[in-house]
């Protein structure tokens, strides 16, 4: 059974930092492009970042460039998102995604990040 | 303002058909495959269509996808109450070097 379990979400003050983790199992993690996608309250899905199988390429949405860093550990089948200089507009449910374009596309249940004082 | 444009909502009676449009440009839909997702807030989004018109295993043939030029369409036939959800299109934008989603379309079964 495929599982993607996000963790690390929570309440953080503006300007603060948070590290999200995604533990995966049930598929060959090292062969998958991995991504983070978020959904702010009342808004649609927004792609955040993507990393290549070997970590050699990373892509980010403009609004998080310089603040967020996506990384992975293929030995631990895990994906990470280091977030800094957090803003209120970063408040969202963050989803871990394996192969966003398919056909074997896997999504986690999400972890909530709330940026508020 | 999303790069890909979808109607905010569509509706139809049970058993009927709905179509959801997704309009883009030459740097995204016109240049790459389109995927479609279903999402119920609070749950994990689910891939319905990949590479414009292919269905992952387990997705019923009531769901179909097509693409022409810089637009794509998702069709749902034999509408069921369980189809009520938000639907998103997505593709890679080569000018932005970013994956882009449409704004989402809420499907309501009357």
Interface residues (C-beta under 8 A of the other chain):
Chain A: X35 X37 X39 X44 X45 X46 X47 X50 X59 X60 X61 X62 X95 X100 X101 X102 X103 X104 X105 X107 X108 X109 X110
Chain B: X2 X33 X35 X37 X39 X41 X43 X44 X45 X46 X47 X50 X51 X54 X56 X86 X88 X90 X91 X92 X96 X97 X98 X99 X100 X101 X102 X103 X104
